[in-house]
Amino acid sequence: MMTEPRVSLICCSLDGSIVSRFLERHAPFPPELEIIVVLQAVTQPRQLSVPGGTCLREIRIDRRGLSRARNTALRVATAPWCLFPDDDCWFEPGGLTRLVEASRCIGGEIDVARLRWAEARGDGRLVAEADPWYLARTVSSIELVVRRERLLAIGGFDERLGLGSEFGSGEDVDSALRLLGSTSRLPIVEGVVVHHAVGRQTPRLRARERFAAGVGRGRGYGAVQAKHGIPPSVVWLSALRSLLHARARTSRGLAFAVGVAVGRVAGAHAWQRRADGVSGPA
């Protein structure tokens, strides 16, 4: 008799071999964890497997799109809670078991919680209560723990946002903001730490390439601001503030910060000009 899952781990990837390493690194998995892997536009013939009898569902879709892939997995998931690690993330030993245990204790009024991302905050301190906009914009999708039924009820991830879409990012901020609503609480699941390297993982980029990367990063957040009714003047001010607060130590760092600011304004403008005519979750 199979154990009813408490948590669905949803991992979307463009490369099955990277997912295989993720699975091997974390095996064995707790029995109440369901694993759903969505491979996007992958032609690799191999079939993924997990030792120890853990429930694994492998789904393949023809088109790239992170939000689309996650929504596909959400519709087949069976656990009440879901999390969304990248394929190159890793959890500290025992973390997934503690997450399954913690899922039993999260109050019924809570629809979204967060994990600790070690590399993003070296001091380990996270704010659990604040303005919903502040909470949403400080969370990454790899930290999200979401009540599945509630996320489906609000339309899932907005497929106009996220990697593989025109706006390239922002799906995590948008979904967290919609889940939070007017609440000012984003509880932290204690004892569960996720790792994901930050900083330069590829050969050093030139300043213009860093600028382009910054534009890509900023577009999604600017689109989310426009989607949620932030006036253009406030978008401009927030972009300027992000630039003034940037801790750029090199010309490449400055180029990235300028790119993020430009991307925010461009993303908000593009959303107002095009995305309003395309249906998606409000």
Phi, psi and omega per residue, in radians:
M1 nan 2.172 -3.101
M2 -1.357 2.519 3.107
T3 -1.320 2.371 3.119
E4 -1.214 2.223 -3.073
P5 -1.225 2.526 3.055
R6 -1.754 -0.524 -3.073
V7 -2.369 2.355 3.020
S8 -1.808 2.085 3.062
L9 -1.610 2.007 -3.069
I10 -1.905 2.026 -3.103
C11 -2.142 2.098 -3.124
C12 -1.936 2.378 -2.991
S13 -2.618 2.829 3.016
L14 -1.815 0.011 -3.024
D15 -2.548 1.929 -3.118
G16 -1.103 -0.504 -3.118
S17 -1.200 -0.597 3.093
I18 -1.175 -0.722 3.108
V19 -1.104 -0.676 3.113
S20 -1.022 -0.727 3.117
R21 -1.150 -0.664 3.085
F22 -1.049 -0.808 -3.113
L23 -1.147 -0.752 -3.141
E24 -1.114 -0.640 -3.094
R25 -1.153 -0.587 -3.005
H26 -1.782 -0.132 3.122
A27 -1.189 2.581 -0.048
P28 -1.389 2.634 -3.127
F29 -1.663 2.681 3.072
P30 -1.108 2.530 -3.053
P31 -1.097 -0.400 -3.119
E32 -1.631 0.334 3.071
L33 -1.897 2.212 3.075
E34 -1.790 2.324 -3.116
I35 -1.943 2.220 3.086
I36 -2.175 2.105 3.135
V37 -1.954 2.215 3.081
V38 -1.981 2.029 3.109
L39 -1.725 2.187 -3.056
Q40 -1.782 2.143 3.065
A41 0.909 0.727 -3.120
V42 -1.830 2.338 3.130
T43 -1.871 0.011 3.136
Q44 -1.050 2.291 -3.076
P45 -1.354 -0.295 -3.011
R46 -1.109 2.620 3.088
Q47 -1.930 2.321 -3.099
L48 -1.294 2.659 3.101
S49 -2.548 2.731 3.120
V50 -2.264 2.217 3.092
P51 -1.223 2.669 3.017
G52 1.622 0.117 3.050
G53 1.405 0.206 3.097
T54 -1.130 2.460 3.121
C55 -1.201 2.090 3.123
L56 -2.219 2.219 3.053
R57 -2.021 2.189 3.110
E58 -1.911 2.140 -3.122
I59 -2.107 2.423 3.086
R60 -2.106 2.317 3.083
I61 -2.154 2.658 -3.010
D62 -1.366 -0.530 -3.028
R63 -1.875 2.608 3.059
R64 -1.401 2.627 3.105
G65 2.709 1.901 -3.043
L66 -1.098 -0.797 -3.138
S67 -1.115 -0.714 3.110
R68 -1.076 -0.767 -3.136
A69 -1.105 -0.760 3.136
R70 -1.138 -0.688 3.112
N71 -1.136 -0.645 3.077
T72 -1.029 -0.772 3.133
A73 -1.188 -0.677 -3.138
L74 -1.011 -0.635 -3.081
R75 -1.252 -0.332 3.135
V76 -1.894 -0.161 -3.140
A77 -1.151 2.660 -3.113
T78 -2.118 -0.224 -3.113
A79 -1.421 2.688 3.138
P80 -1.248 -0.397 -3.116
W81 -2.138 2.562 -3.139
C82 -2.289 2.591 2.951
L83 -2.331 2.819 -2.896
F84 -2.352 1.135 3.135
P85 -1.238 2.592 2.961
D86 -1.220 2.834 -3.091
D87 -1.228 -0.247 3.107
D88 -1.906 0.312 3.017
C89 -1.437 2.899 2.945
W90 -2.636 2.632 -3.123
F91 -1.862 2.570 3.078
E92 -1.169 2.635 -3.087
P93 -0.886 2.322 3.135
G94 1.421 -0.083 -3.068
G95 -1.121 -0.748 -3.107
L96 -1.201 -0.613 3.067
T97 -1.127 -0.751 3.112
R98 -1.140 -0.588 3.110
L99 -1.143 -0.770 3.104
V100 -1.033 -0.761 3.129
E101 -1.129 -0.731 -3.120
A102 -1.166 -0.493 -3.101
S103 -1.105 -0.382 3.111
R104 -1.321 -0.322 -2.999
C105 -1.846 -0.103 -3.123
I106 -1.265 2.262 -3.065
G107 -1.088 2.674 -3.105
G108 -1.146 -0.326 3.136
E109 -1.477 -0.086 -3.106
I110 -1.696 2.213 3.115
D111 -1.866 -0.348 -3.105
V112 -2.578 2.398 3.067
A113 -2.335 3.097 -3.100
R114 -2.370 2.670 3.036
L115 -1.684 3.042 3.052
R116 -1.642 2.210 3.073
W117 -1.763 1.891 -2.954
A118 -1.056 -0.840 -3.013
E119 -1.265 -0.420 -3.086
A120 -1.349 -0.487 -3.077
R121 -2.418 1.624 -3.045
G122 -1.090 -0.479 -3.116
D123 -1.456 -0.127 3.068
G124 1.344 0.086 -3.097
R125 -1.693 2.312 3.091
L126 -2.228 2.585 3.083
V127 -1.548 2.182 -3.120
A128 -1.750 -0.307 3.137
E129 -2.358 2.164 -3.135
A130 -3.018 -3.076 3.047
D131 -1.011 2.379 -3.115
P132 -0.936 -0.649 3.126
W133 -1.115 -0.718 3.137
Y134 -1.126 -0.808 -3.128
L135 -1.070 -0.800 -3.078
A136 -1.129 -0.723 -3.059
R137 -1.345 -0.167 3.096
T138 -1.704 0.019 -3.084
V139 -1.798 2.544 3.042
S140 -1.952 2.715 -3.093
S141 -1.059 -0.497 -3.135
I142 -1.237 -0.228 3.113
E143 -1.681 -0.236 -3.002
L144 -1.280 2.350 2.916
V145 -2.165 2.044 -2.896
V146 -2.177 2.448 3.014
R147 -1.264 2.081 -2.985
R148 -1.055 -0.832 -3.083
E149 -1.066 -0.655 -3.128
R150 -1.219 -0.705 3.123
L151 -1.140 -0.697 3.081
L152 -1.137 -0.644 -3.100
A153 -1.124 -0.514 3.141
I154 -1.672 0.174 3.037
G155 1.715 0.134 3.130
G156 1.269 -2.812 3.074
F157 -1.283 2.477 3.111
D158 -1.287 2.005 -3.047
E159 -1.304 -0.044 3.002
R160 -1.435 -0.150 -3.109
L161 -2.088 2.815 3.063
G162 1.710 2.913 3.136
L163 -0.932 2.387 -3.125
G164 1.573 -0.062 3.076
S165 -1.883 3.058 3.127
E166 -1.069 -0.583 -3.028
F167 -1.630 -0.297 2.875
G168 1.320 -0.210 -3.135
S169 -2.888 -3.043 3.018
G170 1.613 -0.144 -3.100
E171 -1.141 -0.541 -3.142
D172 -1.272 -0.765 3.102
V173 -1.077 -0.787 -3.114
D174 -1.096 -0.827 -3.105
S175 -1.168 -0.707 3.100
A176 -1.083 -0.717 -3.127
L177 -1.144 -0.726 3.127
R178 -1.200 -0.614 3.106
L179 -1.243 -0.663 -3.137
L180 -1.183 -0.657 -3.079
G181 1.061 -2.177 -3.122
S182 -1.683 -0.020 -3.114
T183 -1.262 2.714 -3.121
S184 -2.034 0.382 -3.113
R185 -2.072 2.281 3.014
L186 -2.298 1.519 -3.011
P187 -1.057 2.647 3.115
I188 -1.814 2.255 3.069
V189 -1.428 1.848 -3.051
E190 -1.268 2.543 3.059
G191 1.489 0.042 3.127
V192 -2.099 1.987 -3.085
V193 -2.070 2.210 3.079
V194 -1.847 2.499 3.118
H195 -2.001 2.438 3.007
H196 -2.712 2.051 -3.059
A197 -1.033 2.446 3.061
V198 -2.064 2.838 -3.134
G199 1.637 -2.880 -3.002
R200 -1.343 2.030 3.078
Q201 -1.987 -0.018 -3.121
T202 -2.194 2.936 3.098
P203 -0.932 2.568 -3.046
R204 -0.966 2.260 -3.130
L205 -1.574 2.641 3.046
R206 -1.312 2.910 -3.047
A207 -1.015 -0.729 -3.109
R208 -1.198 -0.540 3.087
E209 -1.266 -0.629 3.054
R210 -1.165 -0.635 3.068
F211 -1.071 -0.806 -3.141
A212 -1.085 -0.678 3.109
A213 -1.130 -0.671 3.107
G214 -1.138 -0.709 3.089
V215 -1.035 -0.786 3.118
G216 -1.053 -0.686 3.136
R217 -1.193 -0.700 -3.061
G218 -1.328 -0.491 -3.051
R219 -1.013 -0.744 -3.100
G220 -1.101 -0.759 -3.127
Y221 -1.186 -0.676 3.073
G222 -1.077 -0.687 3.104
A223 -1.113 -0.710 3.120
V224 -1.119 -0.709 3.097
Q225 -1.039 -0.810 3.135
A226 -1.131 -0.715 -3.133
K227 -1.023 -0.652 -3.075
H228 -1.683 0.339 2.945
G229 1.419 0.335 3.085
I230 -1.272 2.191 -3.107
P231 -1.068 2.602 3.128
P232 -0.937 -0.662 -3.136
S233 -1.092 -0.656 3.130
V234 -1.253 -0.625 3.068
V235 -1.044 -0.804 3.121
W236 -1.050 -0.795 -3.108
L237 -1.130 -0.705 3.140
S238 -1.196 -0.598 3.083
A239 -1.146 -0.746 3.107
L240 -1.127 -0.708 3.137
R241 -1.123 -0.693 3.119
S242 -1.102 -0.605 3.121
L243 -1.232 -0.744 -3.127
L244 -1.158 -0.522 -3.112
H245 -1.589 -0.080 -3.122
A246 -1.141 2.438 3.131
R247 -1.789 1.186 -3.087
A248 -1.504 2.122 -3.123
R249 -1.798 -0.218 -3.131
T250 -2.326 2.949 3.091
S251 -1.117 -0.591 3.110
R252 -1.191 -0.677 3.086
G253 -1.127 -0.697 3.098
L254 -1.142 -0.704 3.124
A255 -1.071 -0.692 3.113
F256 -1.141 -0.786 -3.127
A257 -1.085 -0.729 3.090
V258 -1.114 -0.721 3.120
G259 -1.057 -0.721 3.113
V260 -1.072 -0.785 -3.141
A261 -1.094 -0.805 3.104
V262 -1.086 -0.722 -3.128
G263 -1.090 -0.652 3.116
R264 -1.056 -0.842 -3.128
V265 -1.140 -0.772 -3.129
A266 -1.131 -0.691 -3.140
G267 -1.149 -0.721 3.116
A268 -1.123 -0.738 3.139
H269 -1.136 -0.765 -3.128
A270 -1.131 -0.654 3.116
W271 -1.083 -0.825 -3.140
Q272 -1.098 -0.594 -3.053
R273 -1.408 -0.586 -3.006
R274 -2.160 -0.823 -2.944
A275 -1.219 -0.417 3.137
D276 -1.087 -0.396 3.126
G277 -1.551 0.025 3.142
V278 -1.981 2.235 -3.068
S279 -1.181 2.586 3.119
G280 -3.060 2.976 -3.126
P281 -1.124 2.392 -3.106
A282 -1.383 nan nan
